[in-house]
Amino acid sequence: MEAPRIPRYLDSMPQILFWELDDMTFLVTGLFLGMLTGQVLAGMLLGALATRSYARAKEKHLPGYLTHWLYFRGGLSPVRGLPPGWAREFQE
């Protein structure tokens, strides 16, 4: 009986060409906004720049950094049971 095949990178994100799925989101968003405004080339360039910036920031920080940063800055809805991200002092 042959042993089952276990994926090598179980927790890695799906990839499209060279980019992971979250990187590709910035590129597609830039392209979509460029098509809406009639400036496809500018949208592609803006999306590529955003993708590159995000990929570099992702390499510098730990996984989940963007989620934590967005929560801290108020960009994500608060999680039930947790204090708001802007609260710095607490009283009992």
N, C-alpha and C positions, 0 to 999 in steps of 0.2 A: 504494500500500500504506500502510495506516495504522500509525502507531507504536504499540507496545504501551503499555498504561496502567501506570504505575508508582505504587504506593500512596504517598500523601503522608507518612504517618507510619509508616514501616516497623517501627520498634522500639517503638512504643507498645503498651501492654497493651490487651487487649480491654476494652470498657466495657459496663456494664449500667446503664442510665439515666444517672445523674450520676457514678457511681463506677467506678473501675477495678476489675479483678478482685481484686486483693489487698486493696483497701479493703472490697469487698463481703464478703470472707471473714469479717471481724470482725462484720459485721452479721448474717450468716447464722448464725454460731456463737452469738452472743448470743440470737438467736431460737430456735435449736435447744435451747440450754440452758434457756431460759425455758419451752419446751414440755415438756421433761423434768421440770422441777421444778414445773410447774403455775403458773408466774408469767410468762405470756407478755408482758405489758406491761412488767414489770421487765426481762425478757430483751431485749426490743426496745430499751428505753431504754439498757441497759448496752451493747448492741451498737452503738447509734448513737453513744454517748459514746466507745467504743473506736475506732470508725471515724473520728470527727472528730479524736481525739487522734493516731491513726496518720497521717491525712492531713496534719495540721499538722506532725508530726515529719518526714514525708517531704518536705515543702516546704522545711524548714530545711536538710536534709542532702543530700549527694550520693547518687546511685543506688547501691544495694548497702550502704548504711549499716546497715540492720537486720540483714542477713546477717553483716556483720563484727562488729556488736555482740553478736549471739547467739553467734557463735563465740568471741569474747573472753570472754564470761561463762560459757561452758561449756554453752550451750543447744543447740548443734549438735554432731553427732558429728565427731570429728577427721577431717581429710582426710589420706589416706595420703601420707607424704612431708613433711608439715608438722609442726612442733612443736606441742604442745598450747597452747591460747590462754592458759593461766595461767602459762606459763613465761616468765620475764623475763631470766634470766641463763643463758648457755650456755658450756660448756667444750668445748674440742677435744681 
